[in-house]
Structures are given as structure tokens and as C-alpha cells.
């Protein structure tokens, strides 16, 4: 075997050996994601089955190994607990799942992305547990930390 070929195999071996620490880092990724989404948000959404549109505000705070979402829609206040989950089928990434603690049991699944200022932006769909909506409710949360007057 030529020395160039040995060098190639050696490089592959080094890459494989260095991949193990990356898998161990996944444990802290959930904590990083939870910390990333903490903050104040402006909320816009629509009720399931093409229901009424709404707007409001939200605050997401850390709570042990999860999150607490406190949302205000007009005079209505909602509280939900959330955590990072891997949706089915596995390997499709991670989402935040919130379950409401007051009122009708609701479940909201959110994708997290970053905005242009590197703050979290959440896009979500939700429904009342036990109900089979024709269309889920939709919600988007926009960070307000960089808004003027803050």
C-alpha cells in the first residue's frame, strides 16, 4: 500500500475517533436550546380549524430541565410547561413541546430558528388534546429584546 493511501486511511481513522465527543455533546444541546429560547415575545396566531386570529405577548423562562411559557392573549392568560422532544419519526430533529396547565388541555409543537439578531424565533402548531381538528392552530413568536424602548 502506498504512503498516500495510508495517509488517507489514517485521516479517516482520525475523523472517526473525533466523532465520539460530538455524540457526548448532544446531552448539553437540549440545555443550550432551552437557554436560547428564554425571553419576551410578541405573539400572533390563529385558532384551530381556521378559527379567529389573535395576538398577544409571551414570556418563556427556564424551569428545572424544562420551560414555562406564560402567554397573554387579550385578557386571557395561559400557562404551559415545555421540554425538548424528538418527534416521530426519530432523526427528524428536535422540537419544543408545550402542554397547557390551565383550561382545556392543549399541546403545542414548535420549531426554533434564529432571527437576524441571533434571538430565537418560534413557529408552532397547536390543538386541543383529544380533539381532531381539520387544521391545527398556528402561532409565531417574535423576540422583542431588540425592539426600541426595551
Backbone torsions as a table, in degrees:
resi	resn	phi	psi	omega
1	UNK	NA	136.8	-177.8
2	UNK	-74.2	160.4	-179.8
3	UNK	-65.9	-29.9	177.6
4	UNK	-66.2	-38.8	179.8
5	UNK	-68.3	-41.3	177.3
6	UNK	-61.6	-40.1	179.7
7	UNK	-63.1	-39.5	177.8
8	UNK	-63.3	-45.5	178.9
9	UNK	-65.7	-37.7	178.4
10	UNK	-62.9	-41.4	178.4
11	UNK	-62.9	-40.9	177.5
12	UNK	-63.2	-42.4	178.9
13	UNK	-61.1	-44.2	179.0
14	UNK	-62.8	-43.0	179.0
15	UNK	-63.1	-40.9	178.8
16	UNK	-65.5	-41.5	-179.6
17	UNK	-67.2	-33.4	-178.5
18	UNK	-80.0	-11.4	179.9
19	UNK	-73.4	-25.3	-178.1
20	UNK	-59.5	-44.6	178.2
21	UNK	-63.0	-27.2	178.9
22	UNK	-64.3	-41.5	179.2
23	UNK	-63.8	-37.8	178.9
24	UNK	-66.7	-29.8	-179.5
25	UNK	-68.3	-23.9	-179.0
26	UNK	-56.7	-26.7	180.0
27	UNK	-61.6	-40.1	-179.0
28	UNK	-83.8	-13.5	-179.6
29	UNK	-59.0	-38.8	179.0
30	UNK	-62.1	-43.6	179.0
31	UNK	-64.5	-38.7	177.8
32	UNK	-63.3	-42.7	179.5
33	UNK	-64.8	-43.1	179.1
34	UNK	-61.4	-42.4	178.3
35	UNK	-66.9	-34.2	-179.3
36	UNK	-63.6	-35.8	-174.6
37	UNK	-89.9	-5.9	178.7
38	UNK	-62.3	138.1	175.9
39	UNK	145.6	-169.0	-177.5
40	UNK	-102.3	143.6	-176.3
41	UNK	-138.9	150.1	164.1
42	UNK	-92.4	140.8	-173.8
43	UNK	-122.7	135.5	167.7
44	UNK	-130.7	146.0	-178.2
45	UNK	-164.6	-179.9	177.5
46	UNK	-142.8	135.7	178.3
47	UNK	-62.7	156.7	178.1
48	UNK	-58.2	160.0	178.8
49	UNK	56.8	43.0	178.8
50	UNK	56.6	37.0	178.1
51	UNK	-70.7	-166.3	-175.0
52	UNK	-70.0	150.8	175.9
53	UNK	-80.8	153.5	178.0
54	UNK	-145.0	163.9	173.7
55	UNK	-143.8	164.1	-179.6
56	UNK	176.6	-152.3	-179.7
57	UNK	-138.9	161.5	-180.0
58	UNK	-148.0	155.8	172.8
59	UNK	-132.4	130.4	176.9
60	UNK	-113.6	126.6	-178.6
61	UNK	-127.4	150.7	175.0
62	UNK	-70.1	146.2	178.3
63	UNK	-148.9	93.2	-176.6
64	UNK	62.8	-122.4	178.6
65	UNK	-94.0	14.1	-177.8
66	UNK	-139.5	-154.0	-177.2
67	UNK	-134.0	157.5	168.8
68	UNK	-120.6	128.5	176.9
69	UNK	-108.3	120.8	175.2
70	UNK	-114.5	115.6	-173.6
71	UNK	-121.4	140.2	177.2
72	UNK	-120.4	124.8	176.0
73	UNK	-122.5	97.8	-174.2
74	UNK	65.0	-121.6	178.8
75	UNK	-92.4	-6.8	-178.2
76	UNK	-84.6	132.2	175.3
77	UNK	-115.2	132.2	-179.1
78	UNK	-124.1	145.0	176.8
79	UNK	-128.1	133.6	179.6
80	UNK	-136.7	152.7	172.4
81	UNK	-107.7	145.0	-176.4
82	UNK	-135.4	159.5	175.3
83	UNK	-154.2	165.0	177.2
84	UNK	-80.0	132.8	177.8
85	UNK	-135.0	156.0	174.3
86	UNK	-101.9	115.1	-176.8
87	UNK	-72.8	167.1	175.8
88	UNK	-89.0	136.5	-3.8
89	UNK	-74.3	151.3	179.7
90	UNK	-61.5	157.1	178.3
91	UNK	86.9	3.8	-179.4
92	UNK	-91.7	7.9	-177.8
93	UNK	105.9	-170.8	-179.5
94	UNK	-121.0	151.0	178.3
95	UNK	-131.4	164.5	169.1
96	UNK	-97.9	133.4	177.0
97	UNK	-120.2	125.1	178.5
98	UNK	-111.2	138.1	175.1
99	UNK	-121.7	125.5	-178.4
100	UNK	-70.4	143.5	-178.3
101	UNK	-100.8	-15.7	-177.1
102	UNK	-129.5	151.2	-179.3
103	UNK	74.0	-154.5	-180.0
104	UNK	-66.4	137.6	179.9
105	UNK	-65.5	122.1	-179.8
106	UNK	-126.7	153.3	179.5
107	UNK	-127.5	129.6	179.9
108	UNK	-126.8	130.5	178.9
109	UNK	-113.0	127.1	-174.3
110	UNK	-124.9	139.5	167.9
111	UNK	-94.3	142.6	-178.9
112	UNK	-113.3	131.8	173.7
113	UNK	-136.9	172.2	178.2
114	UNK	-101.8	146.1	174.7
115	UNK	-89.9	-173.5	-176.5
116	UNK	-68.5	-18.0	177.6
117	UNK	-99.2	11.5	179.9
118	UNK	65.8	34.6	170.5
119	UNK	-105.9	158.0	-178.5
120	UNK	-72.8	142.1	171.6
121	UNK	-128.8	129.9	-176.7
122	UNK	-112.5	134.8	171.3
123	UNK	-120.7	129.2	-167.8
124	UNK	-135.0	156.8	165.0
125	UNK	-126.7	150.6	-175.1
126	UNK	-149.9	161.6	178.1
127	UNK	-157.5	163.9	175.7
128	UNK	-81.8	127.4	-179.0
129	UNK	-61.0	139.5	-179.2
130	UNK	89.2	-14.8	178.3
131	UNK	-100.7	148.6	177.3
132	UNK	-111.6	86.6	-178.5
133	UNK	-71.5	149.2	172.6
134	UNK	-66.7	-36.5	177.0
135	UNK	-137.7	134.7	178.8
136	UNK	-71.4	164.3	170.9
137	UNK	-72.7	155.0	-179.5
138	UNK	-122.1	145.1	178.3
139	UNK	-150.4	142.2	174.4
140	UNK	-129.2	138.6	179.2
141	UNK	-120.0	125.2	-178.3
142	UNK	-112.8	128.7	-178.3
143	UNK	-67.0	140.9	-178.7
144	UNK	-109.5	5.9	-174.8
145	UNK	-60.0	-31.9	-176.6
146	UNK	-100.0	6.1	-179.5
147	UNK	-69.2	147.0	178.1
148	UNK	-57.4	143.6	178.8
149	UNK	86.8	4.5	179.4
150	UNK	-96.2	NA	NA
